[in-house]
Amino acid sequence: MNVSIELTLTPLKNAYKNEIKDFIIELRKSDFKLIETPLSTQIYGDFDMLMPFLNSVIKKHFMDSSASMIHMKIVNSDRQDYVADF
């Protein structure tokens, strides 16, 4: 089953830019389709392959960070080609 996942990393400290950059660089190391926007990163792929990858990237980030939040939205379909029609 293909899924679409939107991630927003929110470090809970003033020096946040490097943490966000490092997180996105880790996501880029995958073969999954990735779309970066100013407010979030979207990643697309097979659920059974994507979730273990995200688990490892998020765990690594949490171990390296003193405090941060990750907001994650998951849609149970591939929405990478979605275009608003309004």
NUFI-277953 format. One line per 3 residues: for each residue z, y, x of N, C-alpha, C, O. Coordinates in nm, 4 decimals, padded with zeros to 6 digits, always signed. Each point is the difference from the previous one (the first is absolute). Example, Ala and Ser with C-alpha at 12.3 -4.5 7.8 and 13.67 -1.06 7.14 Angstrom:
BEGIN
+00.7800/-00.5690/+01.3190/+00.0000/+00.1190/-00.0890/+00.0000/+00.1200/+00.0900/+00.0665/-00.0019/+00.1036 | -00.1385/+00.1069/-00.1386/+00.0060/+00.1190/+00.0820/+00.0730/+00.1090/-00.0770/+00.0169/+00.1108/+00.0509;
# end
This chain:
BEGIN
+00.0000/-00.1175/+00.0847/+00.0000/+00.1175/-00.0847/+00.0000/+00.1239/+00.0893/+00.0866/+00.0149/+00.0862 | -00.1823/+00.0724/-00.1067/-00.0055/+00.1250/+00.0747/+00.0904/+00.1041/-00.0650/+00.0122/+00.0075/-00.1222 | +00.0509/+00.0727/+00.2084/+00.0894/+00.1048/-00.0473/-00.0323/+00.1315/+00.0699/-00.0637/+00.0036/+00.1053;
+00.1100/+00.1034/-00.1675/-00.0078/+00.1343/+00.0560/+00.1431/+00.0495/+00.0142/+00.0777/-00.0050/-00.0953 | -00.0427/+00.0529/+00.2144/+00.1371/+00.0431/+00.0249/-00.0023/+00.1415/+00.0562/-00.0746/+00.0305/+00.0931 | +00.1571/+00.0545/-00.1511/+00.0160/+00.1360/+00.0507/+00.1377/+00.0106/+00.0634/+00.1006/-00.0346/-00.0619;
-00.0965/+00.0825/+00.1855/+00.1249/+00.0133/+00.0741/+00.0239/+00.1456/+00.0354/-00.0912/+00.0706/+00.0431 | +00.2144/-00.0266/-00.0617/+00.0408/+00.1319/+00.0458/+00.1278/-00.0175/+00.0804/+00.1027/-00.0423/-00.0530 | -00.1100/+00.0750/+00.1806/+00.1164/-00.0076/+00.0878/+00.0690/+00.1356/+00.0017/-00.0645/+00.1028/+00.0207;
+00.1955/-00.1027/-00.0427/+00.0776/+00.1235/-00.0011/+00.1179/-00.0132/+00.0960/+00.1065/-00.0473/-00.0398 | -00.1235/+00.0883/+00.1657/+00.1145/-00.0001/+00.0917/+00.1034/+00.1026/-00.0469/-00.0359/+00.1093/-00.0438 | +00.1611/-00.1440/+00.0529/+00.1074/+00.0867/-00.0496/+00.0628/+00.0787/+00.1146/+00.1205/-00.0066/+00.0245;
-00.2062/+00.0812/+00.0445/+00.0470/+00.0858/+00.1080/-00.1041/+00.1071/+00.0264/-00.1125/-00.0090/-00.0492 | +00.1485/+00.1086/+00.1255/-00.0903/+00.1125/+00.0240/-00.1197/-00.0382/+00.0865/-00.1110/+00.0469/-00.0251 | +00.1309/-00.1302/+00.1252/-00.1088/-00.0415/+00.0888/-00.0670/-00.1244/-00.0605/+00.0353/-00.1131/+00.0333;
-00.1301/+00.1357/-00.1206/-00.0581/-00.1100/-00.0769/-00.1445/-00.0339/+00.0375/-00.0458/-00.1110/-00.0270 | -00.0262/+00.2043/+00.0883/-00.1436/-00.0193/+00.0217/-00.0323/-00.1224/+00.0845/-00.0897/-00.0767/-00.0351 | +00.1602/+00.0569/+00.1448/-00.0298/-00.1145/+00.0861/+00.0273/-00.1328/-00.0696/-00.0737/-00.0963/+00.0208;
+00.1776/+00.0895/-00.1023/+00.0290/-00.1238/-00.0728/-00.1130/-00.0340/-00.0959/-00.0406/-00.1158/-00.0104 | -00.0099/+00.2159/-00.0592/-00.1095/-00.0240/-00.0937/-00.1256/-00.0420/+00.0755/-00.0678/-00.0945/-00.0402 | +00.0367/+00.1639/+00.1492/-00.1169/-00.0361/+00.0806/+00.0113/-00.1427/+00.0522/-00.0963/-00.0763/-00.0087;
+00.2115/+00.0390/+00.0624/+00.0191/-00.1348/+00.0535/-00.0162/-00.1061/-00.1091/-00.0573/-00.1063/+00.0241 | +00.1073/+00.1352/-00.1421/-00.0121/-00.0936/-00.1120/-00.1475/-00.0201/-00.0368/-00.0445/-00.1131/-00.0198 | -00.0299/+00.2217/+00.0108/-00.1419/-00.0094/-00.0352/-00.0779/-00.0724/+00.1100/-00.0897/-00.0789/-00.0299;
+00.1222/+00.1044/+00.1544/-00.0672/-00.0695/+00.1112/+00.0216/-00.1502/-00.0105/-00.0922/-00.0774/+00.0260 | +00.2122/+00.0349/-00.0636/+00.0261/-00.1433/-00.0191/-00.0856/-00.0564/-00.1135/-00.0536/-00.1103/+00.0116 | +00.0404/+00.1854/-00.1211/-00.0833/-00.0455/-00.1112/-00.1457/-00.0111/+00.0420/-00.0706/-00.0903/-00.0449;
+00.0250/+00.1806/+00.1298/-00.1397/-00.0010/+00.0458/-00.0339/-00.1222/+00.0841/-00.1176/-00.0335/+00.0147 | +00.2168/-00.0330/+00.0401/-00.0235/-00.1170/+00.0852/-00.0466/-00.1219/-00.0794/-00.0383/-00.1012/+00.0587 | +00.0412/+00.1100/-00.1891/-00.0408/-00.1128/-00.0844/-00.1494/+00.0063/-00.0288/-00.0674/+00.0981/+00.0317;
+00.0176/-00.2049/-00.0923/-00.1396/-00.0044/-00.0445/-00.0135/+00.0391/-00.1465/-00.1090/-00.0092/-00.0564 | +00.2188/+00.0528/-00.0063/-00.0041/+00.0384/-00.1402/-00.0668/+00.1359/-00.0155/+00.0017/+00.0823/+00.0916 | -00.0603/-00.0599/-00.2081/-00.0595/+00.1296/-00.0323/+00.1130/+00.1012/-00.0152/+00.0957/-00.0237/-00.0737;
-00.1069/+00.1364/+00.1433/+00.1048/+00.1006/+00.0008/-00.0614/+00.1354/-00.0326/-00.1028/+00.0372/+00.0566 | +00.1651/+00.0357/-00.1468/-00.0410/+00.1370/-00.0314/+00.1224/+00.0890/+00.0171/+00.1036/-00.0223/-00.0626 | -00.1168/+00.1229/+00.1477/+00.1105/+00.0919/+00.0264/-00.0243/+00.1306/-00.0734/-00.1104/+00.0546/+00.0029;
+00.2139/-00.0052/-00.0684/-00.0045/+00.1296/-00.0668/+00.1156/+00.0838/+00.0544/+00.0861/-00.0539/+00.0696 | -00.0816/+00.1820/-00.0987/+00.1108/+00.0821/+00.0509/+00.1384/-00.0442/-00.0487/+00.1000/+00.0265/+00.0666 | -00.0932/-00.0930/-00.1812/+00.1304/-00.0356/-00.0569/+00.0322/-00.1490/+00.0012/+00.1151/-00.0384/-00.0205;
-00.2150/-00.0456/+00.0440/+00.0262/-00.1435/-00.0022/-00.1094/-00.0744/+00.0752/-00.1018/+00.0571/+00.0391 | +00.1259/-00.1852/-00.0203/-00.0989/-00.0892/+00.0597/-00.0229/-00.1132/-00.0980/+00.0947/-00.0590/-00.0519 | -00.2203/+00.0296/+00.0273/-00.0349/-00.1080/-00.0911/-00.0572/-00.1150/+00.0817/-00.0791/+00.0205/+00.0921;
+00.1202/-00.1411/-00.1272/-00.0454/-00.1186/+00.0702/-00.0414/-00.1038/-00.1037/+00.0646/-00.0151/-00.1037 | -00.1729/-00.0561/+00.1329/-00.0610/-00.0916/-00.0968/-00.0226/-00.1353/+00.0648/-00.0397/-00.0086/+00.1162 | +00.0653/-00.0975/-00.1926/-00.0255/-00.1335/+00.0524/+00.0597/-00.1078/-00.0875/+00.0495/+00.0260/-00.1096;
-00.0554/-00.1478/+00.1607/+00.0550/-00.1159/-00.0699/+00.1525/+00.0047/+00.0042/+00.0594/+00.0179/+00.1063 | +00.0028/-00.0338/-00.2215/+00.1459/+00.0106/-00.0129/+00.0728/-00.0906/+00.0991/+00.0930/+00.0438/+00.0677 | -00.1356/-00.1711/-00.0591/+00.0706/-00.0970/+00.0847/-00.0139/+00.0300/+00.1486/+00.0816/-00.0464/+00.0796;
-00.1816/+00.1218/-00.0411/-00.0161/+00.0392/+00.1400/+00.0603/+00.1380/+00.0277/+00.0551/+00.0250/+00.1072 | -00.0668/+00.0625/-00.2049/+00.0448/+00.1380/+00.0179/+00.1521/+00.0138/+00.0006/+00.0549/+00.0748/+00.0809 | +00.0124/-00.1451/-00.1690/+00.1455/+00.0169/-00.0110/+00.0749/-00.0426/+00.1265/+00.0898/+00.0726/+00.0426;
-00.1224/-00.1872/+00.0200/+00.0697/-00.0313/+00.1263/-00.0275/+00.1030/+00.1097/+00.0887/+00.0320/+00.0792 | -00.2120/+00.0197/-00.0749/-00.0316/+00.1048/+00.0975/+00.0859/+00.1234/-00.0253/+00.0618/+00.0528/+00.0924 | -00.0577/-00.0062/-00.2181/+00.0814/+00.1180/-00.0317/+00.1475/-00.0254/+00.0262/+00.0710/+00.0889/+00.0471;
-00.0250/-00.2080/-00.0769/+00.1399/-00.0345/+00.0253/+00.0334/+00.0197/+00.1478/+00.1043/+00.0565/+00.0329 | -00.1919/-00.1025/+00.0557/+00.0275/+00.0129/+00.1433/-00.0072/+00.1453/+00.0458/+00.0826/+00.0429/+00.0806 | -00.1798/+00.0338/-00.1303/-00.0132/+00.1407/+00.0395/+00.1189/+00.0816/-00.0514/+00.0556/+00.0817/+00.0734;
-00.0170/-00.1032/-00.1979/+00.1127/+00.0735/-00.0573/+00.1305/-00.0371/+00.0703/+00.0821/+00.0869/+00.0293 | -00.0633/-00.2154/-00.0027/+00.1225/-00.0432/+00.0682/+00.0087/+00.0623/+00.1390/+00.1061/+00.0482/+00.0398 | -00.2170/-00.0488/+00.0342/-00.0018/+00.0617/+00.1330/+00.0360/+00.1478/-00.0104/+00.0799/+00.0506/+00.0788;
-00.1385/+00.0179/-00.1758/+00.0304/+00.1423/-00.0160/+00.1480/+00.0216/-00.0312/+00.0641/+00.0862/+00.0601 | -00.0099/-00.1635/-00.1531/+00.1406/+00.0163/-00.0362/+00.0934/-00.0280/+00.1180/+00.1042/+00.0640/+00.0139 | -00.1420/-00.1591/+00.0701/+00.0831/-00.0305/+00.1168/-00.0054/+00.1132/+00.1030/+00.0970/+00.0226/+00.0723;
-00.2099/+00.0484/-00.0653/-00.0164/+00.1083/+00.0965/+00.0469/+00.1350/-00.0523/+00.0165/+00.0937/+00.0781 | +00.0050/-00.0822/-00.2073/+00.0342/+00.1277/-00.0621/+00.1469/+00.0043/-00.0388/+00.0588/-00.1010/-00.0386 | -00.0013/+00.2188/+00.0494/+00.1403/+00.0126/-00.0402/+00.0149/+00.0116/-00.1510/+00.0999/-00.0453/-00.0558;
-00.1987/+00.1058/-00.0117/+00.0053/+00.0131/-00.1459/-00.1364/+00.0417/-00.0522/-00.0545/+00.1029/+00.0399 | +00.0005/-00.1837/-00.1292/-00.1266/+00.0360/-00.0641/-00.0166/-00.0801/-00.1283/+00.0653/-00.1022/-00.0209 | -00.1542/+00.1514/-00.0638/-00.0328/-00.0677/-00.1255/-00.1485/-00.0313/+00.0004/-00.0801/+00.0716/+00.0602;
+00.0452/-00.1783/-00.1276/-00.1410/-00.0313/-00.0220/-00.0193/-00.0187/-00.1496/+00.0644/-00.0841/-00.0626 | -00.1539/+00.1637/+00.0070/-00.0380/-00.0134/-00.1402/-00.1265/-00.0851/-00.0021/-00.0966/+00.0294/+00.0703 | +00.0979/-00.1347/-00.1511/-00.1144/-00.0891/-00.0058/-00.0395/-00.0240/-00.1449/+00.0831/-00.0338/-00.0842;
-00.2125/+00.0520/+00.0570/-00.0554/-00.0302/-00.1316/-00.1027/-00.1101/+00.0197/-00.0841/+00.0077/+00.0896 | +00.0913/-00.1105/-00.1739/-00.0921/-00.1129/+00.0114/-00.0754/-00.0161/-00.1319/+00.0600/-00.0061/-00.1073 | -00.1916/-00.0005/+00.1178/-00.0857/-00.0262/-00.1160/-00.0624/-00.1369/+00.0210/-00.0470/-00.0310/+00.1095;
+00.0462/-00.0510/-00.2138/-00.0491/-00.1364/+00.0150/-00.1522/-00.0104/-00.0150/-00.0504/-00.0886/-00.0689 | -00.0208/+00.1787/+00.1333/-00.1461/-00.0061/+00.0067/-00.0459/+00.0863/+00.1162/+00.0761/+00.0813/+00.0525 | -00.1995/-00.0997/-00.0136/-00.0572/+00.0780/+00.1095/-00.0563/+00.1296/-00.0568/-00.1003/-00.0019/-00.0714;
+00.1642/+00.1141/+00.1025/-00.0390/+00.1300/-00.0551/-00.0619/+00.0916/+00.1054/-00.0096/+00.1208/-00.0216 | -00.0328/-00.1769/+00.1360/-00.0487/+00.0861/+00.1076/-00.1274/+00.0763/-00.0335/-00.0288/+00.1017/+00.0631 | -00.0468/-00.1476/-00.1595/-00.1231/+00.0690/-00.0388/+00.0175/+00.0907/-00.1213/-00.0985/+00.0511/-00.0532;
+00.2221/-00.0304/+00.0089/+00.0260/+00.0818/-00.1176/-00.0430/+00.1444/+00.0239/+00.0303/+00.0590/+00.1037 | -00.1005/-00.0039/-00.2005/-00.0388/+00.1404/+00.0034/+00.0370/+00.0596/-00.1353/-00.0379/-00.0538/-00.1040 | +00.1109/+00.1637/+00.1049/+00.0382/+00.0648/-00.1259/-00.1257/+00.0504/-00.0701/-00.0908/+00.0526/+00.0644;
+00.0857/-00.0687/-00.1972/-00.1189/+00.0417/-00.0740/+00.0298/+00.1189/-00.0917/-00.0565/+00.0107/-00.1089 | +00.1439/+00.0768/+00.1527/+00.0309/+00.1184/-00.0787/-00.0138/+00.1241/+00.0840/+00.0221/+00.1107/-00.0492;
# end
